[in-house]
Amino acid sequence: MGINKILKDTLIIAWIKSYPDFRRNPLWLMLLSMINAIPLFFMLMFSSGGNVIVHGLIGAMISSVAFAGLIAGIQDISWDRYVKIRQIIVAMPVHPASYALGIALAPLLISIPSLILFGAITAFLGFLNLEILVWIIPVLLTSWAAMSTMGFMISTYLYKANPMILNNLSILLGIAFIFIPPVYFSEVQLGGLSWISIIIPTSNAAGLLRSYVGLLPLSTEMAIIRWAVLIVMTLVFITLISLKSKWRED
């Protein structure tokens, strides 16, 4: 199966998973994609000034892609099994990579407006330009890939779990990975425990973004380590998925 076929099927599945819902209720989906801005209001109300709002904006950008990827990897896969959509797609000449990428890409497309808004505010505050954007986009995509593959891994290994249980689990994990680690706030506040942020995909990506906008001084070696950790995590999740999942019977 050629690359063009895989990419075409990916876009078709992403459209199937996103456009009908957006056409049916666009306002609700837009509001859901903007839910990551809620912590920003509290940061504005209780902050003492400085760059707190910029830290929050970076956290909101990471949260937009990470939460979307994790939710899609768990909820959409379990829902597709429940309503037999996956069985229909499996019966077609579709590569499993097309299905996985399409499922993960759909919520990412819906998150684009919120990413543009948060990025525009960051640029207005003077912390974002085209040169920095060259680095920010890969960080966001890598964070999305890491969290998406994590979600796929969870849904793969909890194949027999009730869809409602998986839905609740995805929300709890989303909260845990986004609001507990230093995503909306600087990892510097953790003091000697700041190294923990490196092993968590969301806070790792947030740290990289902060370094590129000038809020967190990182050496070249440390930046390379952070990139390596994100990429290796994604590859490990993909490997675990491939060991357990089976696209169709031989």
Secondary structure as GFF3:
##gff-version 3
##sequence-region A 1 250
A	DSSP	alpha_helix	3	24	.	.	.	ID=ss1
A	DSSP	alpha_helix	26	33	.	.	.	ID=ss2
A	DSSP	three_ten_helix	35	37	.	.	.	ID=ss3
A	DSSP	alpha_helix	38	46	.	.	.	ID=ss4
A	DSSP	alpha_helix	52	71	.	.	.	ID=ss5
A	DSSP	pi_helix	72	76	.	.	.	ID=ss6
A	DSSP	alpha_helix	77	82	.	.	.	ID=ss7
A	DSSP	alpha_helix	85	90	.	.	.	ID=ss8
A	DSSP	alpha_helix	96	124	.	.	.	ID=ss9
A	DSSP	alpha_helix	130	157	.	.	.	ID=ss10
A	DSSP	alpha_helix	163	179	.	.	.	ID=ss11
A	DSSP	three_ten_helix	187	199	.	.	.	ID=ss12
A	DSSP	alpha_helix	201	213	.	.	.	ID=ss13
A	DSSP	alpha_helix	220	244	.	.	.	ID=ss14
###
